[in-house]
């Protein structure tokens, strides 16, 4: 089994989350804060991907997805 992180896999998850982010309309200051954090993780993921740091890039996009899913589940978004 090959557990290597591939740049195209990370890019796939970046490409999937960006349209989701565009749909979010924060309803409170805390929702806005969570949205900004999520955007920062996506930006970090892109930066690390560009510099070849695939582990950090993958970690950052996973955090962005975690924030999205948790906020949806809690009704923040």
C-alpha positions in Angstrom: 0.0 0.0 0.0 1.3 3.4 -1.0 0.6 6.1 1.5 2.4 8.9 -0.3 0.7 12.3 -0.4 0.4 13.5 -4.0 0.1 17.1 -5.1 -2.8 16.4 -7.3 -4.7 14.9 -4.4 -4.2 18.0 -2.3 -5.2 20.2 -5.2 -8.4 18.1 -5.6 -9.4 18.9 -2.1 -8.5 22.6 -2.5 -10.7 22.7 -5.6 -13.6 21.1 -3.8 -13.6 23.4 -0.8 -13.3 26.7 -2.6 -16.9 26.6 -4.1 -18.2 25.6 -0.7 -16.5 28.7 0.9 -18.2 31.0 -1.7 -21.6 29.8 -0.6 -21.1 30.7 3.1 -22.8 33.8 4.4 -21.7 34.3 8.0 -24.6 35.1 10.3 -22.5 36.3 13.3 -19.1 37.6 14.2 -18.0 34.2 15.4 -19.2 32.7 12.1 -17.1 35.3 10.2 -14.1 34.5 12.4 -14.4 30.8 11.6 -14.8 31.6 7.9 -11.6 33.7 8.0 -9.8 30.9 9.8 -10.9 28.4 7.2 -9.8 30.7 4.3 -6.4 31.1 6.1 -5.9 27.3 6.2 -6.8 27.1 2.5 -4.3 29.8 1.7 -1.7 28.0 3.8 -2.4 24.8 2.0 -1.8 26.5 -1.3 1.4 28.1 -0.1 2.8 24.8 1.2 1.8 23.0 -2.0 3.6 25.6 -4.1 6.8 25.2 -1.9 6.6 21.4 -2.1 5.8 20.9 1.6 3.1 18.3 0.9 2.6 17.2 4.5 1.9 20.7 5.8 -0.2 21.4 2.7 -2.3 18.3 3.4 -2.6 19.1 7.1 -3.8 22.6 6.3 -6.5 21.6 3.9 -7.7 18.9 6.3 -8.1 21.6 9.0 -10.0 23.8 6.5 -12.4 20.9 5.9 -12.7 20.1 9.6 -13.7 23.7 10.3 -16.3 23.6 7.5 -17.9 20.3 8.6 -17.9 21.3 12.3 -19.5 24.7 11.6 -22.1 23.1 9.4 -22.9 20.5 12.1 -23.2 23.2 14.8 -25.3 25.4 12.6 -22.7 28.2 12.5 -22.7 28.2 8.7 
